[in-house]
Each structure stands twice: as C-alpha cells, then as structure tokens.
Amino acid sequence: MLLLVGAALAAPTMGITVIWLAEIDTQVDQQLRRKADELRRFARTAQDPATGRPFTRGADLLTQFMTVNLPTREEAYFSIVDGRADRRSANAVPARLDRDPEVVVQLARPVGTEVGWLDSRAGKVRYGVVPVRVAGDPSDTRLVVLEFRDRHMHEDRWIAEVLLLTGVPAFLLAAAAGWVLAGRVLAPVRLVRKTAERISESDLTQRLTVTGADDVAELAHTFNHMLDRLESAFTTQRQFLNEVAHELRTPITVIRGNLELMDDDAKRAGGQTYPLVLDELQRMTRIVDDLLLLAKVKRPDFLTVGETDLTDLIIDVVMKARALGDRQWRIAHVAEATVLVDRQRLTQALIQLALNAVQHTREGDLIEMGSVVRARHVVLWVRDTGPGVAPQERLRIFDRFARGSGTGTGTGTGTESSTGTGSSTSTESAEHPGHAPRSGTPDTRDAGLGLGLAIVQAIAQAHGGSARVDDADGAGARFTILLPARFPWQGGHHAPDTHCGGRSQNRRLRRKGSAYPWLRHLRRH
C-alpha cells in the first residue's frame, strides 16, 4: 500500500520534472533564435550614430546592438573580434565567460551560426554564436548570446521545493491512513486465512464470526456455507465407512464364530475345508480393513501428528516385526532426532514392509531397518536379501491392486496389509503368525489384492512424502519411505506421542550415543 501511494506521487513528479526541463530548454532555444533574428534585422537597418551612415566595422555594429537591445536577467551578450573578447552587455551576470580564454577560443572557432552548451560555476549555459559580416571589414566578428538556464529554473525550482516539502508530509499522512484502512479492510480476510489454516489440520467445526453487511461479510457467509457443506460431506462419508465396515465385518464374524463353535467331529469330517474356510475369512477381514483404510486416506483426520523419537520408532517396530518370521532382524542405523509425524501410521507402514520382506525371504535371511535425517528429509527403510524387484515393476507395485509377476520380480506387490485401521493395527500381524511364512522358501501363496504397498505409499503421501524401492547392496530390495523433516520448533506446540509402547517414557533405556545394549545386540545379529 505504501509503495502504491509512493509510486502514485513519484510518477507524476518525475514526469512533470522531465517535461518541465524539456520545456525550459525549448524556451531557451527559442530565445536564442529570436536574438539572432533581431541582430539580422538590426544589421540591415542600423546606422552609425556618429556618421549617420551604415556601419563600416562589425565591432561597432555589435557594440551599438548591445547598447540598444538590453538582455534579460537570465541573458548576457559579448562580442568576439578576431578571436578576442571585445565588448559585453552592461547587465550583471552570474559568470563572466568573456574572461575565460578557453571559452572565448571555443566560441571563436565556429564558421557559421552554432548553438551548444557550456559548463560554468553558475551551472549549465546555453550559448548561440552568430557571425557578423560588414562590407569592407575583413575582421572576424561575431556575437555571443548566453542563456543561463539555472536562472530560468530558479523560480520554478522554488515552487518544486515547496511542493516537495508539502508532498512528503502528505505522503506520510496518506500512508498512515492507508495502513489503518488496509488493516481494517484486510482483517476479515486474515481471519478467513487463519480459520482455513486451523481447518486444514483436522477440525471442520470452525466458523467465521460475521459482522457488517459489506462484501467481506458476504465472503465470510459464503465461506461458512462452504464449511457446512464440507463438514456434512465428511460426516456422511465417515458414517458411510463405519456402516460399510460394520455390514462387511458382521457376516464374516458370524460365519467365523459358527465355524469355531463346531465340534471336533464336524471339523474332522470337513477335512481340509475347515482350515481353508477360516484362512479365507481371515484374509477377507484383512482385505476389508485395507480397503477401508485406503478410503480414509484423504480424510483430514487420517493423521494424528505428534512428537516422535525416530530411535524409539525403529526399535519398537523391529521388536514387533520379529514375531513375523524367523529372520535375522537387524537395525542398521537410527537417527537421534524427534520429528513431527504420526507414529501409529508409520509403524503401520514399516510393519507392512517388514511383512512384505518376510514373505519374500527364507528362514535365516537378513532383514534390516533404519532411519536417518538428511538435509530436510527423514528417511526410513526396510532392506531384505530376497529376490528383489524387477526394474520395470518398481513404479507400479505401489499402485492399488498391483501384483508382481512372480518370485524374483516383486517383493510383495500383492500382499495384504495385516495392520488394520486402528491404533492396535500395528501389532495385528504379530497376533496372527500364520500370515508369515515359516518354511525355508519364500511364501507367495497369500498374494492377495495388492493393497499392502499401496497403503505404505498412501501413509507416506499423507505425510507429504513418498515411498520407493531400489536394489539393495549385494542382493534383495530396499524399500524407502521419504518424508519431509518437520521438527517440534517448526510446527508449534504438539503433545508428545504417547503411543510408543512405553519406550519413550522409560528413559532408563536411553544412553548418550547412538544406541544402547539391546540395540547393539540387534546390530550384531
């Protein structure tokens, strides 16, 4: 606003100044031309007062002209005869250029009429040189007319200074008034922005306080109506998901309950049908949970961000993942940092990657996890020594319902997430050890619908990051979750994450350095 007011005042001032200077120069040039015309008319009709006859010497002609034609305050005349200053006008001048030998030599040089600029202690001077020829006089005679431009500008400059002295206070007053007015006008807009920021976290109940009946008030009304529609839409979606979850889980639970109530004779009579049906019901439960989880990804309450210690996060995940299979579980590196993330969702994603690695490795194979903070990013990874992922499938395996082409071409593109949708979902895999293969070869029987890695990608994107897979050093695959690093002092006050399995609260396990005994044990094994 201040810049706009300043520009509004400065632009006309500069424009007027440029036009004003150009006009003064034009007037000076016109004055020089008039003096030259007056000299020519005088030379045609003038007579020597002493003889009453035409002048026989050019010097006498110029002397008489300067006597008859008096210059103005901003002008001066002097004559040059044979390269030397001869006579000058009698008026007072700010600078005696006729006494400057260099100026006289310069003005005696032109052959014809010439107009130009001179520098003097009185400022810029516009000059005109008019040669005079008198019949019978061989001398080089010329009249010099000087126009002191700064004298022309003196009165106008005083007016400009007055305008400047009055304009600066006016500018400051206008700027202050504009600042106050803009603050009052933009206050409702700032309120809209702040309310929108609060709503973007998870709360759709915020509304604007509407006062007045202007356009800003109408904007606030429109914004509130939009929030009403959004809240209604999210509430309807939430109710729909809850009803769908209930309707899908109820028949599965009823069937499973009836199967479990069957007596031993009926179970034996069913042969392989009974365990097959139970396994399929369990798989259907996981599929329903995964589909509902993916449906909730875009909801504002999908993440519950809190302060999370990356060291505790990796250690807790490894402890839970060890129940998934008999593998060499190892922690490669842990970042000694506390960041703002949703600990439960990241645990869910890392458990899914761990299950994925178990299903594509053999008993005794290595699976390692780690975390590191690099520049502005948090890097979490799970590496295994399985068959790896073919390059042509590394992009599509994170899509929903994408499945690998077989062993050696994908590590879990079709596995289900056994992590569910709630706070207890991160340990559900451990509660169902049947999900993890125990044989000596990778287990790809439970190919599923290909939702597991889609959930990992969705959780990463909800944090503003991404997930990817690369070749691991040596053999196998390395799945990486890349998140923007947001620290507590950057995001304001956040309550510490209390869902950390008790490890964050048990500070006796912590030591200075990068690890403590249990962590060193995992690194050795």
C-alpha positions, -999 to +999 in steps of 0.1 A: +000+000+000+028+024+009+046+015-023+015+022-043+010+056-027+046+065-031+045+054-068+014+074-073+031+105-061+066+099-075+055+090-111+037+123-118+065+143-101+092+127-122+071+131-153+064+167-146+101+173-139+112+158-172+086+178-192+095+209-173+132+207-181+124+199-217+101+230-219+128+252-204+154+240-229+129+247-257+122+282-244+160+289-242+165+278-278+136+300-289+151+329-271+185+324-289+167+322-323+149+355-315+181+373-306+197+361-338+168+374-359+169+407-341+206+410-349+200+404-386+172+430-387+193+455-369+223+449-392+201+456-423+187+489-410+211+503-384+233+534-390+263+546-372+252+574-348+284+593-354+282+595-392+245+587-399+257+562-424+258+524-424+284+508-401+318+501-417+331+479-389+315+448-375+327+456-339+309+490-339+277+473-352+277+448-323+285+475-298+256+495-309+233+464-309+242+456-273+235+492-264+201+492-280+189+457-271+193+451-234+194+415-223+171+400-196+182+388-162+190+354-175+209+366-206+243+381-214+259+393-247+295+398-256+313+402-289+344+385-302+367+402-327+395+383-343+394+356-316+394+380-286+366+392-264+357+428-272+326+442-257+299+428-234+264+438-222+262+460-191+239+438-170+251+418-140+258+381-148+264+352-125+296+342-145+319+363-168+325+338-195+340+365-217+370+364-194+376+327-198+402+323-225+392+287-232+355+296-237+365+325-260+387+303-281+359+277-283+333+302-294+356+319-319+361+286-338+327+280-355+325+291-391+287+297-391+259+300-366+262+275-338+242+266-306+256+245-278+261+240-240+288+253-217+296+245-181+302+273-157+302+280-120+266+292-125+256+259-139+246+249-174+247+277-200+231+276-234+251+297-260+245+309-295+272+322-318+262+345-347+289+357-372+286+392-385+300+404-419+302+441-428+313+451-463+348+464-463+356+450-428+380+420-430+379+413-393+362+381-379+334+395-358+307+375-340+281+380-313+278+355-285+244+352-267+244+334-234+213+320-217+218+309-180+194+281-178+197+277-140+184+312-136+154+302-157+149+273-133+153+292-101+117+303-096+104+271-108+128+251-086+115+271-056+079+260-065+091+224-068+108+226-034+076+239-019+056+211-035+082+186-022+081+199+013+043+198+014+042+165-005+063+145+019+040+151+049+010+145+027+026+112+016+033+101+052-003+111+062-017+092+033+005+062+041-006+061+077-043+065+067-039+038+041-022+015+066-050+018+091-077+015+064-060-015+048-057-032+082-094-028+089-103-039+054-079-069+054-087-080+090-116-102+079-095-117+051-068-126+077-095-142+098-106-163+069-070-174+063-063-183+099-096-202+101-087-221+069-053-230+084-069-244+115-094-263+094-067-278+073-054-297+103-085-318+111-112-296+126-142-288+103-163-272+131-145-238+129-167-209+116-161-173+109-177-146+130-196-124+105-201-087+113-214-060+090-231-062+056-202-055+031-186-077+006-162-091+031-191-102+053-207-118+023-174-137+017-174-149+053-210-161+049-200-180+017-170-194+035-192-206+064-217-222+040-188-240+022-176-253+056-211-265+064-212-285+031-177-299+037-185-309+073-217-326+061-198-344+033-171-357+057-196-367+083-216-385+057-185-403+044-174-412+079-209-426+087-209-445+054-175-460+061-185-470+096-217-486+083-199-504+055-173-517+079-200-529+102-220-546+074-189-562+059-175-574+092-207-587+107-213-616+084-176-626+084-177-626+122-209-646+123-195-672+099-163-674+117-180-677+151-202-705+139-172-724+125-153-721+157-183-735+176-183-766+155-175-798+174-144-818+168-162-844+148-176-819+124-142-803+120-126-837+112-155-845+088-148-813+069-111-823+063-092-795+047-123-774+042-124-761+078-089-746+080-093-734+044-125-715+052-110-700+083-080-688+064-101-673+037-123-655+063-092-641+079-079-630+045-113-613+038-111-595+071-077-581+061-089-571+027-119-552+042-096-535+067-072-524+039-100-511+016-115-491+045-080-477+054-074-466+018-108-449+017-098-429+048-065-416+033-079-383+021-098-375+052-084-346+073-083-368+104-063-396+088-031-385+106-026-376+142+007-358+142+028-357+173+064-357+185+081-390+177+116-401+185+130-419+155+152-442+175+122-454+196+101-458+165+126-482+147+133-502+179+096-507+186+089-517+150+117-543+150+106-558+183+071-562+169+083-575+135+104-603+150+072-622+156+065-622+118+092-647+109+125-664+119+148-640+102+180-621+111+164-589+123+189-561+124+189-523+130+214-507+105+212-471+118+189-449+139+186-412+138+188-394+171+161-369+163+125-361+173+102-352+144+065-344+139+048-374+123+020-399+130+038-426+149+010-452+145+007-448+108+045-450+103+045-481+125+017-495+103+037-488+071+070-503+085+053-534+097+037-538+063+072-535+047+086-560+073+058-585+065+065-580+028+102-588+034+093-619+054+071-633+027+099-630+002+128-643+022+138-676+036+144-686+072+176-671+085+178-644+058+186-609+068+161-581+072+173-547+085+156-514+093+170-480+098+163-443+099+183-412+091+178-374+088+193-360+057+191-323+049+153-316+050+141-352+049+135-382+071+145-415+055+131-448+069+140-481+052+135-518+053+161-540+034+159-577+028+181-603+010+152-617-011+149-619-049+145-582-053+122-562-076+124-561-114+131-525-126+100-525-148+078-531-118+093-507-093+068-479-101+036-499-105+040-521-074+028-491-052-004-488-071-036-502-057-044-538-068-009-541-085+006-575-082+041-588-090+046-613-118+062-639-095+091-647-073+121-627-082+101-600-099+085-583-070+086-583-032+051-581-020+033-564-048+003-585-039+005-590-002-022-578+021-017-554+050-022-572+083-021-539+101-058-530+101-070-495+106-068-485+142-042-480+169-040-517+175-034-524+139+004-521+141+006-554+160-021-574+144+005-592+123+021-605+154-012-617+167-017-638+135+016-655+130+000-676+103+005-646+080+042-650+080+058-680+062+079-704+083+092-726+056+126-724+042+115-708+009+097-676+002+060-678+007+040-663-021+007-682-016-010-652+000-008-630-030-039-610-021-052-580-039-021-559-040-031-533-013-002-536+011+023-513-007-005-490-017-012-484+020+025-477+025+025-452-003-007-436+010+007-432+045+039-416+031+020-392+008-003-382+037+029-370+055+039-351+023+065-377+013+067-408-009+078-444-009+100-462-034+120-494-039+156-498-051+181-526-053+199-533-020+236-536-017+245-571-027+211-586-032+175-581-024+154-550-022+154-518-002+121-501+004+124-465+015+099-440+030+110-405+024+093-378+045+098-340+049+116-333+082+094-312+105+107-306+139+087-296+170+101-260+170+089-256+134+053-268+139+044-251+171+034-270+203+025-306+198+017-331+225+043-359+227+033-391+211+020-414+239+016-444+217+051-456+218+049-489+236+062-473+268+097-470+254+097-432+252+087-429+288+113-454+300+143-432+299+164-458+317+169-475+283+185-444+269+222-436+269+243-410+253+254-421+219+237-438+190+225-470+208+221-489+239+228-526+247+196-541+232+202-521+200+238-532+198+226-568+202+203-564+172+231-549+152+254-578+159+227-603+149 
